[in-house]
C-alpha cells in the first residue's frame, strides 16, 4: 500500500497502515475512540486489504483505545507526543498478490545497469 522510494520497499499493507495512521491522528487522546469506532473508521479507509475482526468482542468492543495503547485518563506531556515522519511516501493501493510484480517493475524502472535490467525483465 505504501511505497518508500528511498528504501525501495513497500512498508506494509493497507489495513495496518491505516490503523497506525488513525491511531496517530487521535494520539494522545486515545480515550476519544472505542475499539468499535476505530474498527469502523479503518475499515472504511481500507480498500486493498482483507478486513476482519475476530474473537469475543463482548468485553472490549466499547472500550476506548487508551485501554490497550496508553494510560486511560492520563494527559500526555509534550515528550510523549508521537514523532511524525518527514518522509514522503507514495500511496499506491496494491493488492497483496501483486506486490512482488510491482516491486520488480519499480526496480526495473530505476535500473541503470543493463544486465540487471535484463534479469529483471526476465523475472517480470
N, CA, C and O atoms as CSV, one atom per row, in Angstrom:
chain,resi,resn,atom,element,x,y,z
A,1,UNK,N,N,0.819,-1.197,0.000
A,1,UNK,CA,C,0.000,0.000,0.000
A,1,UNK,C,C,0.860,1.256,0.000
A,1,UNK,O,O,0.589,2.185,-0.761
A,2,UNK,N,N,1.886,1.301,0.835
A,2,UNK,CA,C,2.749,2.482,0.850
A,2,UNK,C,C,4.131,2.104,0.375
A,2,UNK,O,O,4.778,1.212,0.923
A,3,UNK,N,N,4.566,2.794,-0.647
A,3,UNK,CA,C,5.880,2.562,-1.236
A,3,UNK,C,C,6.832,3.639,-0.747
A,3,UNK,O,O,6.498,4.823,-0.768
A,4,UNK,N,N,8.028,3.230,-0.302
A,4,UNK,CA,C,9.061,4.165,0.129
A,4,UNK,C,C,10.133,4.202,-0.951
A,4,UNK,O,O,10.868,3.231,-1.132
A,5,UNK,N,N,10.228,5.329,-1.676
A,5,UNK,CA,C,11.197,5.455,-2.762
A,5,UNK,C,C,12.632,5.394,-2.274
A,5,UNK,O,O,13.509,4.874,-2.964
A,6,UNK,N,N,12.868,5.920,-1.100
A,6,UNK,CA,C,14.235,5.941,-0.564
A,6,UNK,C,C,14.739,4.532,-0.242
A,6,UNK,O,O,15.893,4.204,-0.519
A,7,UNK,N,N,13.877,3.707,0.340
A,7,UNK,CA,C,14.285,2.349,0.715
A,7,UNK,C,C,13.946,1.313,-0.349
A,7,UNK,O,O,14.390,0.169,-0.257
A,8,UNK,N,N,13.169,1.696,-1.356
A,8,UNK,CA,C,12.745,0.780,-2.421
A,8,UNK,C,C,11.980,-0.434,-1.900
A,8,UNK,O,O,12.256,-1.568,-2.292
A,9,UNK,N,N,11.028,-0.188,-1.023
A,9,UNK,CA,C,10.225,-1.277,-0.468
A,9,UNK,C,C,8.802,-0.806,-0.198
A,9,UNK,O,O,8.542,0.388,-0.051
A,10,UNK,N,N,7.887,-1.771,-0.136
A,10,UNK,CA,C,6.560,-1.498,0.386
A,10,UNK,C,C,6.686,-1.574,1.899
A,10,UNK,O,O,7.319,-2.490,2.424
A,11,UNK,N,N,6.093,-0.626,2.599
A,11,UNK,CA,C,6.229,-0.572,4.047
A,11,UNK,C,C,5.166,-1.391,4.770
A,11,UNK,O,O,5.317,-1.676,5.958
A,12,UNK,N,N,4.126,-1.764,4.099
A,12,UNK,CA,C,3.102,-2.558,4.753
A,12,UNK,C,C,1.849,-2.611,3.928
A,12,UNK,O,O,1.747,-1.986,2.872
A,13,UNK,N,N,0.886,-3.374,4.429
A,13,UNK,CA,C,-0.376,-3.466,3.720
A,13,UNK,C,C,-1.344,-2.426,4.270
A,13,UNK,O,O,-1.127,-1.880,5.352
A,14,UNK,N,N,-2.385,-2.161,3.542
A,14,UNK,CA,C,-3.271,-1.028,3.811
A,14,UNK,C,C,-3.913,-1.052,5.193
A,14,UNK,O,O,-3.944,-0.027,5.875
A,15,UNK,N,N,-4.422,-2.196,5.613
A,15,UNK,CA,C,-5.122,-2.237,6.906
A,15,UNK,C,C,-4.215,-1.754,8.034
A,15,UNK,O,O,-4.598,-0.870,8.800
A,16,UNK,N,N,-3.027,-2.322,8.142
A,16,UNK,CA,C,-2.119,-1.967,9.242
A,16,UNK,C,C,-1.702,-0.511,9.181
A,16,UNK,O,O,-1.631,0.164,10.208
A,17,UNK,N,N,-1.427,-0.026,7.984
A,17,UNK,CA,C,-1.004,1.364,7.845
A,17,UNK,C,C,-2.147,2.331,8.133
A,17,UNK,O,O,-1.933,3.385,8.732
A,18,UNK,N,N,-3.345,1.984,7.713
A,18,UNK,CA,C,-4.499,2.827,8.024
A,18,UNK,C,C,-4.772,2.841,9.526
A,18,UNK,O,O,-5.111,3.882,10.089
A,19,UNK,N,N,-4.623,1.682,10.173
A,19,UNK,CA,C,-4.814,1.599,11.626
A,19,UNK,C,C,-3.792,2.486,12.334
A,19,UNK,O,O,-4.144,3.239,13.242
A,20,UNK,N,N,-2.543,2.398,11.924
A,20,UNK,CA,C,-1.490,3.216,12.537
A,20,UNK,C,C,-1.771,4.704,12.322
A,20,UNK,O,O,-1.647,5.503,13.250
A,21,UNK,N,N,-2.146,5.067,11.108
A,21,UNK,CA,C,-2.430,6.472,10.820
A,21,UNK,C,C,-3.595,6.996,11.656
A,21,UNK,O,O,-3.543,8.115,12.168
A,22,UNK,N,N,-4.643,6.186,11.794
A,22,UNK,CA,C,-5.776,6.589,12.619
A,22,UNK,C,C,-5.347,6.778,14.066
A,22,UNK,O,O,-5.738,7.754,14.706
A,23,UNK,N,N,-4.560,5.869,14.580
A,23,UNK,CA,C,-4.091,5.957,15.963
A,23,UNK,C,C,-3.236,7.203,16.165
A,23,UNK,O,O,-3.360,7.886,17.182
A,24,UNK,N,N,-2.370,7.501,15.198
A,24,UNK,CA,C,-1.541,8.697,15.301
A,24,UNK,C,C,-2.382,9.969,15.250
A,24,UNK,O,O,-2.041,10.961,15.893
A,25,UNK,N,N,-3.477,9.948,14.491
A,25,UNK,CA,C,-4.335,11.135,14.387
A,25,UNK,C,C,-5.016,11.461,15.711
A,25,UNK,O,O,-5.196,12.634,16.036
A,26,UNK,N,N,-5.395,10.448,16.474
A,26,UNK,CA,C,-6.108,10.711,17.725
A,26,UNK,C,C,-5.169,10.809,18.929
A,26,UNK,O,O,-5.602,11.219,20.006
A,27,UNK,N,N,-3.897,10.444,18.770
A,27,UNK,CA,C,-2.936,10.494,19.863
A,27,UNK,C,C,-2.681,11.941,20.254
A,27,UNK,O,O,-2.556,12.774,19.357
A,28,UNK,N,N,-2.596,12.297,21.526
A,28,UNK,CA,C,-2.578,11.446,22.715
A,28,UNK,C,C,-3.961,11.201,23.306
A,28,UNK,O,O,-4.065,10.657,24.405
A,29,UNK,N,N,-5.009,11.583,22.617
A,29,UNK,CA,C,-6.375,11.454,23.143
A,29,UNK,C,C,-6.985,10.108,22.787
A,29,UNK,O,O,-8.043,10.040,22.161
A,30,UNK,N,N,-6.318,9.049,23.185
A,30,UNK,CA,C,-6.749,7.702,22.815
A,30,UNK,C,C,-8.064,7.292,23.469
A,30,UNK,O,O,-8.671,6.300,23.067
A,31,UNK,N,N,-8.506,8.039,24.463
A,31,UNK,CA,C,-9.771,7.712,25.113
A,31,UNK,C,C,-10.970,8.209,24.302
A,31,UNK,O,O,-12.113,7.922,24.659
A,32,UNK,N,N,-10.727,8.947,23.221
A,32,UNK,CA,C,-11.828,9.520,22.431
A,32,UNK,C,C,-12.427,8.550,21.428
A,32,UNK,O,O,-13.473,8.835,20.846
A,33,UNK,N,N,-11.790,7.420,21.216
A,33,UNK,CA,C,-12.270,6.458,20.214
A,33,UNK,C,C,-12.320,5.068,20.843
A,33,UNK,O,O,-11.392,4.652,21.535
A,34,UNK,N,N,-13.422,4.355,20.589
A,34,UNK,CA,C,-13.529,2.981,21.096
A,34,UNK,C,C,-12.967,2.003,20.057
A,34,UNK,O,O,-12.703,2.371,18.913
A,35,UNK,N,N,-12.795,0.765,20.481
A,35,UNK,CA,C,-12.348,-0.276,19.556
A,35,UNK,C,C,-13.329,-0.374,18.394
A,35,UNK,O,O,-12.913,-0.483,17.241
A,36,UNK,N,N,-14.619,-0.336,18.684
A,36,UNK,CA,C,-15.644,-0.412,17.641
A,36,UNK,C,C,-15.533,0.764,16.663
A,36,UNK,O,O,-15.558,0.564,15.448
A,37,UNK,N,N,-15.411,1.973,17.181
A,37,UNK,CA,C,-15.304,3.145,16.324
A,37,UNK,C,C,-14.055,3.081,15.448
A,37,UNK,O,O,-14.104,3.374,14.254
A,38,UNK,N,N,-12.935,2.692,16.061
A,38,UNK,CA,C,-11.703,2.623,15.278
A,38,UNK,C,C,-11.811,1.567,14.187
A,38,UNK,O,O,-11.384,1.797,13.055
A,39,UNK,N,N,-12.374,0.424,14.514
A,39,UNK,CA,C,-12.533,-0.623,13.503
A,39,UNK,C,C,-13.353,-0.114,12.329
A,39,UNK,O,O,-12.973,-0.324,11.177
A,40,UNK,N,N,-14.464,0.546,12.598
A,40,UNK,CA,C,-15.334,1.033,11.521
A,40,UNK,C,C,-14.646,2.121,10.692
A,40,UNK,O,O,-14.781,2.139,9.469
A,41,UNK,N,N,-13.921,3.016,11.334
A,41,UNK,CA,C,-13.190,4.075,10.612
A,41,UNK,C,C,-12.139,3.476,9.700
A,41,UNK,O,O,-12.057,3.822,8.522
A,42,UNK,N,N,-11.331,2.573,10.248
A,42,UNK,CA,C,-10.231,1.988,9.472
A,42,UNK,C,C,-10.777,1.081,8.368
A,42,UNK,O,O,-10.197,1.016,7.284
A,43,UNK,N,N,-11.874,0.388,8.627
A,43,UNK,CA,C,-12.491,-0.457,7.600
A,43,UNK,C,C,-12.894,0.382,6.384
A,43,UNK,O,O,-12.699,-0.041,5.245
A,44,UNK,N,N,-13.449,1.555,6.624
A,44,UNK,CA,C,-13.849,2.437,5.523
A,44,UNK,C,C,-12.647,2.956,4.737
A,44,UNK,O,O,-12.747,3.208,3.536
A,45,UNK,N,N,-11.508,3.114,5.419
A,45,UNK,CA,C,-10.295,3.619,4.773
A,45,UNK,C,C,-9.589,2.547,3.940
A,45,UNK,O,O,-8.779,2.866,3.069
A,46,UNK,N,N,-9.895,1.290,4.209
A,46,UNK,CA,C,-9.133,0.178,3.646
A,46,UNK,C,C,-9.846,-0.424,2.450
A,46,UNK,O,O,-10.985,-0.879,2.556
A,47,UNK,N,N,-9.157,-0.422,1.295
A,47,UNK,CA,C,-9.786,-0.978,0.100
A,47,UNK,C,C,-8.938,-2.049,-0.576
A,47,UNK,O,O,-9.389,-2.651,-1.551
A,48,UNK,N,N,-7.740,-2.303,-0.097
A,48,UNK,CA,C,-6.886,-3.300,-0.738
A,48,UNK,C,C,-6.427,-4.407,0.207
A,48,UNK,O,O,-5.638,-5.264,-0.189
A,49,UNK,N,N,-6.904,-4.402,1.438
A,49,UNK,CA,C,-6.577,-5.457,2.394
A,49,UNK,C,C,-7.871,-6.097,2.850
A,49,UNK,O,O,-8.933,-5.475,2.819
A,50,UNK,N,N,-7.770,-7.344,3.274
A,50,UNK,CA,C,-8.930,-8.052,3.795
A,50,UNK,C,C,-9.222,-7.550,5.202
A,50,UNK,O,O,-8.333,-7.552,6.053
A,51,UNK,N,N,-10.446,-7.124,5.457
A,51,UNK,CA,C,-10.820,-6.578,6.753
A,51,UNK,C,C,-11.671,-7.592,7.499
A,51,UNK,O,O,-12.721,-8.013,7.014
A,52,UNK,N,N,-11.209,-7.982,8.681
A,52,UNK,CA,C,-11.948,-8.913,9.532
A,52,UNK,C,C,-11.732,-8.537,10.983
A,52,UNK,O,O,-10.755,-7.877,11.334
A,53,UNK,N,N,-12.656,-8.967,11.811
A,53,UNK,CA,C,-12.485,-8.798,13.250
A,53,UNK,C,C,-12.794,-10.148,13.882
A,53,UNK,O,O,-13.757,-10.814,13.501
A,54,UNK,N,N,-11.981,-10.543,14.840
A,54,UNK,CA,C,-12.075,-11.888,15.404
A,54,UNK,C,C,-12.257,-11.834,16.913
A,54,UNK,O,O,-11.942,-10.839,17.566
A,55,UNK,N,N,-12.767,-12.916,17.435
A,55,UNK,CA,C,-12.836,-13.087,18.883
A,55,UNK,C,C,-14.142,-12.618,19.483
A,55,UNK,O,O,-15.037,-12.128,18.795
A,56,UNK,N,N,-14.218,-12.785,20.784
A,56,UNK,CA,C,-15.379,-12.381,21.564
A,56,UNK,C,C,-15.228,-10.906,21.904
A,56,UNK,O,O,-14.374,-10.536,22.709
A,57,UNK,N,N,-16.046,-10.076,21.303
A,57,UNK,CA,C,-15.939,-8.637,21.478
A,57,UNK,C,C,-16.806,-8.113,22.621
A,57,UNK,O,O,-16.905,-6.903,22.826
A,58,UNK,N,N,-17.429,-9.022,23.362
A,58,UNK,CA,C,-18.338,-8.638,24.434
A,58,UNK,C,C,-17.708,-7.639,25.392
A,58,UNK,O,O,-18.362,-6.685,25.813
A,59,UNK,N,N,-16.460,-7.846,25.734
A,59,UNK,CA,C,-15.833,-7.025,26.768
A,59,UNK,C,C,-14.978,-5.884,26.242
A,59,UNK,O,O,-14.707,-4.940,26.983
A,60,UNK,N,N,-14.546,-5.938,24.994
A,60,UNK,CA,C,-13.610,-4.914,24.541
A,60,UNK,C,C,-14.161,-3.949,23.486
A,60,UNK,O,O,-13.590,-2.876,23.293
A,61,UNK,N,N,-15.225,-4.290,22.819
A,61,UNK,CA,C,-15.686,-3.502,21.680
A,61,UNK,C,C,-16.015,-2.057,22.057
A,61,UNK,O,O,-15.813,-1.150,21.249
A,62,UNK,N,N,-16.509,-1.837,23.252
A,62,UNK,CA,C,-16.889,-0.486,23.699
A,62,UNK,C,C,-15.771,0.185,24.491
A,62,UNK,O,O,-15.921,1.335,24.904
A,63,UNK,N,N,-14.656,-0.504,24.711
A,63,UNK,CA,C,-13.533,0.081,25.448
A,63,UNK,C,C,-12.795,1.100,24.595
A,63,UNK,O,O,-12.671,0.928,23.382
A,64,UNK,N,N,-12.304,2.160,25.227
A,64,UNK,CA,C,-11.508,3.125,24.470
A,64,UNK,C,C,-10.157,2.529,24.078
A,64,UNK,O,O,-9.648,1.629,24.746
A,65,UNK,N,N,-9.593,3.033,23.008
A,65,UNK,CA,C,-8.278,2.588,22.534
A,65,UNK,C,C,-7.226,2.740,23.621
A,65,UNK,O,O,-6.275,1.960,23.681
A,66,UNK,N,N,-7.391,3.749,24.489
A,66,UNK,CA,C,-6.411,4.012,25.546
A,66,UNK,C,C,-6.223,2.813,26.485
A,66,UNK,O,O,-5.163,2.679,27.097
A,67,UNK,N,N,-7.223,1.950,26.608
A,67,UNK,CA,C,-7.092,0.767,27.458
A,67,UNK,C,C,-5.982,-0.147,26.928
A,67,UNK,O,O,-5.338,-0.857,27.701
A,68,UNK,N,N,-5.762,-0.127,25.627
A,68,UNK,CA,C,-4.797,-1.034,25.003
A,68,UNK,C,C,-3.492,-0.353,24.600
A,68,UNK,O,O,-2.451,-1.004,24.505
A,69,UNK,N,N,-3.549,0.957,24.365
A,69,UNK,CA,C,-2.371,1.644,23.835
A,69,UNK,C,C,-1.883,2.805,24.693
A,69,UNK,O,O,-0.987,3.536,24.270
A,70,UNK,N,N,-2.425,2.992,25.845
A,70,UNK,CA,C,-1.994,4.112,26.672
A,70,UNK,C,C,-2.571,4.027,28.055
A,70,UNK,O,O,-3.192,3.032,28.427
A,71,UNK,N,N,-2.367,5.053,28.797
A,71,UNK,CA,C,-2.887,5.118,30.160
A,71,UNK,C,C,-4.209,5.851,30.153
A,71,UNK,O,O,-4.237,7.060,29.924
A,72,UNK,N,N,-5.328,5.139,30.403
A,72,UNK,CA,C,-6.631,5.798,30.377
A,72,UNK,C,C,-6.677,6.960,31.368
A,72,UNK,O,O,-6.286,6.820,32.526
A,73,UNK,N,N,-7.158,8.096,30.897
A,73,UNK,CA,C,-7.326,9.243,31.767
A,73,UNK,C,C,-6.073,10.059,31.993
A,73,UNK,O,O,-6.159,11.160,32.536
A,74,UNK,N,N,-4.920,9.569,31.602
A,74,UNK,CA,C,-3.670,10.301,31.805
A,74,UNK,C,C,-3.472,11.276,30.658
A,74,UNK,O,O,-3.579,10.902,29.490
A,75,UNK,N,N,-3.185,12.518,30.991
A,75,UNK,CA,C,-2.902,13.516,29.965
A,75,UNK,C,C,-1.453,13.361,29.529
A,75,UNK,O,O,-0.558,13.272,30.370
A,76,UNK,N,N,-1.215,13.328,28.239
A,76,UNK,CA,C,0.135,13.188,27.712
A,76,UNK,C,C,0.879,14.506,27.826
A,76,UNK,O,O,0.296,15.580,27.681
A,77,UNK,N,N,2.162,14.410,28.085
A,77,UNK,CA,C,3.008,15.599,28.089
A,77,UNK,C,C,3.696,15.701,26.744
A,77,UNK,O,O,3.706,14.734,25.982
A,78,UNK,N,N,4.269,16.848,26.437
A,78,UNK,CA,C,4.873,17.087,25.125
A,78,UNK,C,C,5.880,16.012,24.741
A,78,UNK,O,O,5.964,15.643,23.569
A,79,UNK,N,N,6.651,15.498,25.706
A,79,UNK,CA,C,7.670,14.500,25.389
A,79,UNK,C,C,7.071,13.169,24.948
A,79,UNK,O,O,7.770,12.334,24.373
A,80,UNK,N,N,5.782,12.969,25.214
A,80,UNK,CA,C,5.134,11.723,24.823
A,80,UNK,C,C,4.453,11.809,23.461
A,80,UNK,O,O,3.898,10.820,22.982
A,81,UNK,N,N,4.491,12.975,22.838
A,81,UNK,CA,C,3.879,13.131,21.518
A,81,UNK,C,C,4.593,12.231,20.517
A,81,UNK,O,O,5.811,12.065,20.579
A,82,UNK,N,N,3.835,11.657,19.604
A,82,UNK,CA,C,4.433,10.827,18.567
A,82,UNK,C,C,5.218,11.691,17.591
A,82,UNK,O,O,4.762,12.762,17.189
A,83,UNK,N,N,6.387,11.224,17.218
A,83,UNK,CA,C,7.180,11.934,16.217
A,83,UNK,C,C,6.595,11.626,14.847
A,83,UNK,O,O,6.453,10.460,14.479
A,84,UNK,N,N,6.262,12.645,14.105
A,84,UNK,CA,C,5.705,12.454,12.766
A,84,UNK,C,C,6.847,12.485,11.771
A,84,UNK,O,O,7.657,13.412,11.761
A,85,UNK,N,N,6.900,11.480,10.949
A,85,UNK,CA,C,7.971,11.369,9.980
A,85,UNK,C,C,7.844,12.439,8.904
A,85,UNK,O,O,6.748,12.752,8.440
A,86,UNK,N,N,8.985,12.990,8.520
A,86,UNK,CA,C,9.002,13.998,7.457
A,86,UNK,C,C,9.146,13.346,6.088
A,86,UNK,O,O,9.119,14.034,5.068
A,87,UNK,N,N,9.297,12.030,6.058
A,87,UNK,CA,C,9.472,11.326,4.794
A,87,UNK,C,C,8.204,11.373,3.969
A,87,UNK,O,O,7.095,11.392,4.502
A,88,UNK,N,N,8.383,11.393,2.685
A,88,UNK,CA,C,7.237,11.374,1.773
A,88,UNK,C,C,7.064,9.953,1.252
A,88,UNK,O,O,8.015,9.334,0.776
A,89,UNK,N,N,5.852,9.450,1.348
A,89,UNK,CA,C,5.563,8.104,0.890
A,89,UNK,C,C,4.637,8.165,-0.306
A,89,UNK,O,O,3.870,9.112,-0.480
A,90,UNK,N,N,4.727,7.139,-1.116
A,90,UNK,CA,C,3.871,7.036,-2.279
A,90,UNK,C,C,2.732,6.075,-1.943
A,90,UNK,O,O,2.950,4.872,-1.794
A,91,UNK,N,N,1.516,6.613,-1.824
A,91,UNK,CA,C,0.356,5.775,-1.530
A,91,UNK,C,C,-0.176,5.219,-2.838
A,91,UNK,O,O,-0.759,5.948,-3.639
A,92,UNK,N,N,0.024,3.942,-3.050
A,92,UNK,CA,C,-0.472,3.303,-4.254
A,92,UNK,C,C,-1.121,1.990,-3.833
A,92,UNK,O,O,-0.424,1.001,-3.606
A,93,UNK,N,N,-2.435,1.970,-3.727
A,93,UNK,CA,C,-3.080,0.728,-3.326
A,93,UNK,C,C,-2.660,-0.416,-4.246
A,93,UNK,O,O,-2.847,-0.351,-5.461
A,94,UNK,N,N,-2.099,-1.449,-3.657
A,94,UNK,CA,C,-1.636,-2.600,-4.412
A,94,UNK,C,C,-2.110,-3.855,-3.699
A,94,UNK,O,O,-1.821,-4.049,-2.519
A,95,UNK,N,N,-2.825,-4.692,-4.400
A,95,UNK,CA,C,-3.302,-5.947,-3.814
A,95,UNK,C,C,-2.108,-6.826,-3.465
A,95,UNK,O,O,-1.117,-6.857,-4.195
A,96,UNK,N,N,-2.204,-7.528,-2.364
A,96,UNK,CA,C,-1.104,-8.361,-1.881
A,96,UNK,C,C,-0.526,-9.284,-2.946
A,96,UNK,O,O,0.698,-9.379,-3.044
A,97,UNK,N,N,-1.338,-9.970,-3.749
A,97,UNK,CA,C,-0.752,-10.853,-4.768
A,97,UNK,C,C,0.071,-10.111,-5.827
A,97,UNK,O,O,0.893,-10.720,-6.513
A,98,UNK,N,N,-0.145,-8.809,-5.961
A,98,UNK,CA,C,0.554,-8.028,-6.982
A,98,UNK,C,C,1.805,-7.311,-6.478
A,98,UNK,O,O,2.515,-6.686,-7.265
A,99,UNK,N,N,2.077,-7.393,-5.194
A,99,UNK,CA,C,3.180,-6.635,-4.607
A,99,UNK,C,C,4.521,-7.009,-5.235
A,99,UNK,O,O,5.295,-6.119,-5.588
A,100,UNK,N,N,4.813,-8.291,-5.383
A,100,UNK,CA,C,6.107,-8.694,-5.934
A,100,UNK,C,C,6.286,-8.188,-7.365
A,100,UNK,O,O,7.360,-7.703,-7.719
A,101,UNK,N,N,5.264,-8.295,-8.173
A,101,UNK,CA,C,5.355,-7.822,-9.562
A,101,UNK,C,C,5.580,-6.307,-9.599
A,101,UNK,O,O,6.417,-5.826,-10.362
A,102,UNK,N,N,4.846,-5.561,-8.788
A,102,UNK,CA,C,5.011,-4.108,-8.737
A,102,UNK,C,C,6.401,-3.736,-8.239
A,102,UNK,O,O,7.012,-2.783,-8.723
A,103,UNK,N,N,6.890,-4.493,-7.272
A,103,UNK,CA,C,8.248,-4.264,-6.751
A,103,UNK,C,C,9.280,-4.443,-7.862
A,103,UNK,O,O,10.162,-3.602,-8.036
A,104,UNK,N,N,9.171,-5.531,-8.607
A,104,UNK,CA,C,10.110,-5.796,-9.698
A,104,UNK,C,C,10.029,-4.719,-10.788
A,104,UNK,O,O,11.054,-4.299,-11.324
A,105,UNK,N,N,8.830,-4.282,-11.106
A,105,UNK,CA,C,8.657,-3.237,-12.119
A,105,UNK,C,C,9.314,-1.927,-11.672
A,105,UNK,O,O,9.956,-1.244,-12.470
A,106,UNK,N,N,9.149,-1.589,-10.405
A,106,UNK,CA,C,9.767,-0.365,-9.887
A,106,UNK,C,C,11.293,-0.473,-9.926
A,106,UNK,O,O,11.984,0.479,-10.289
A,107,UNK,N,N,11.805,-1.642,-9.550
A,107,UNK,CA,C,13.261,-1.851,-9.601
A,107,UNK,C,C,13.752,-1.714,-11.040
A,107,UNK,O,O,14.808,-1.132,-11.287
A,108,UNK,N,N,12.993,-2.243,-11.978
A,108,UNK,CA,C,13.369,-2.190,-13.395
A,108,UNK,C,C,13.392,-0.744,-13.890
A,108,UNK,O,O,14.315,-0.338,-14.596
A,109,UNK,N,N,12.381,0.022,-13.521
A,109,UNK,CA,C,12.305,1.430,-13.936
A,109,UNK,C,C,13.508,2.232,-13.452
A,109,UNK,O,O,13.969,3.141,-14.142
A,110,UNK,N,N,14.014,1.899,-12.276
A,110,UNK,CA,C,15.129,2.654,-11.696
A,110,UNK,C,C,16.498,2.139,-12.124
A,110,UNK,O,O,17.507,2.811,-11.910
A,111,UNK,N,N,16.540,0.974,-12.714
A,111,UNK,CA,C,17.818,0.341,-13.030
A,111,UNK,C,C,18.546,1.047,-14.173
A,111,UNK,O,O,17.971,1.331,-15.223
A,112,UNK,N,N,19.826,1.320,-13.934
A,112,UNK,CA,C,20.700,1.887,-14.967
A,112,UNK,C,C,21.702,0.843,-15.460
A,112,UNK,O,O,22.480,1.100,-16.379
A,113,UNK,N,N,21.672,-0.305,-14.855
A,113,UNK,CA,C,22.585,-1.397,-15.194
A,113,UNK,C,C,21.897,-2.307,-16.207
A,113,UNK,O,O,20.854,-2.889,-15.907
A,114,UNK,N,N,22.470,-2.433,-17.399
A,114,UNK,CA,C,21.839,-3.187,-18.488
A,114,UNK,C,C,21.623,-4.652,-18.120
A,114,UNK,O,O,20.551,-5.202,-18.376
A,115,UNK,N,N,22.635,-5.293,-17.518
A,115,UNK,CA,C,22.498,-6.710,-17.140
A,115,UNK,C,C,21.428,-6.910,-16.080
A,115,UNK,O,O,20.625,-7.841,-16.148
A,116,UNK,N,N,21.433,-6.024,-15.109
A,116,UNK,CA,C,20.425,-6.115,-14.050
A,116,UNK,C,C,19.032,-5.896,-14.630
A,116,UNK,O,O,18.085,-6.583,-14.247
A,117,UNK,N,N,18.903,-4.951,-15.545
A,117,UNK,CA,C,17.622,-4.664,-16.188
A,117,UNK,C,C,17.130,-5.880,-16.975
A,117,UNK,O,O,15.942,-6.202,-16.952
A,118,UNK,N,N,18.048,-6.552,-17.669
A,118,UNK,CA,C,17.668,-7.744,-18.429
A,118,UNK,C,C,17.207,-8.866,-17.499
A,118,UNK,O,O,16.235,-9.561,-17.794
A,119,UNK,N,N,17.903,-9.037,-16.384
A,119,UNK,CA,C,17.481,-10.061,-15.395
A,119,UNK,C,C,16.098,-9.738,-14.849
A,119,UNK,O,O,15.260,-10.625,-14.687
A,120,UNK,N,N,15.869,-8.470,-14.568
A,120,UNK,CA,C,14.544,-8.059,-14.053
A,120,UNK,C,C,13.467,-8.264,-15.111
A,120,UNK,O,O,12.356,-8.687,-14.794
A,121,UNK,N,N,13.798,-7.959,-16.386
A,121,UNK,CA,C,12.842,-8.190,-17.490
A,121,UNK,C,C,12.456,-9.661,-17.558
A,121,UNK,O,O,11.284,-9.991,-17.743
A,122,UNK,N,N,13.431,-10.537,-17.410
A,122,UNK,CA,C,13.144,-11.982,-17.445
A,122,UNK,C,C,12.263,-12.404,-16.286
A,122,UNK,O,O,11.354,-13.220,-16.436
A,123,UNK,N,N,12.552,-11.831,-15.128
A,123,UNK,CA,C,11.777,-12.186,-13.943
A,123,UNK,C,C,10.348,-11.673,-14.032
A,123,UNK,O,O,9.408,-12.319,-13.569
A,124,UNK,N,N,10.204,-10.497,-14.637
A,124,UNK,CA,C,8.864,-9.908,-14.796
A,124,UNK,C,C,8.095,-10.721,-15.824
A,124,UNK,O,O,6.942,-10.409,-16.121
